[in-house]
């Protein structure tokens, strides 16, 4: 598995070495990204069809049999982050669950997002009660999570919707407890998972206490 470069934010990010750590993804974990992106695409005369867990391959022109060109899908994705990211709804219960965990844990938000979108993403997180240290990266997250986990003597947990990121963390940071979550109900049946390796919980009302139990807190 390819080892991604460490995000620049990790260099100066300090963590309490005596507190457990929770590292959390954003899109489809803390943010209902697909709902907002679907509205954005509608404004551009396009539609989403939920056929697979692959964003660009679900974008279609109305009536078309083939999905939109992948490069055009990527262009629209980048444009969305520049213009419409504030319209994303927060995943139900996410802010409350992290607030409860934050009483005993360090929380770090670790997202893969287009370059240049960090400030807008930070504003969205703060506006939705999720103002925690933010790391923006690209590619598999295992290397970054391993670096974060190395800064605490306590247990650590990682939450993401994407199986490749969970597998990357399993390889690079095997002591970190891994949880898969998919916030949008329409996407849940399509998401690739491996519940024998990464525990799957799709609602924060259950996920928050499960993380606390795994870390031995609360």
Order of alpha helices (4+ residues) and beta strands (2+ residues): beta-beta-alpha-beta-beta-alpha-beta-alpha-beta-alpha-beta-alpha-beta-alpha-beta-alpha-beta-alpha
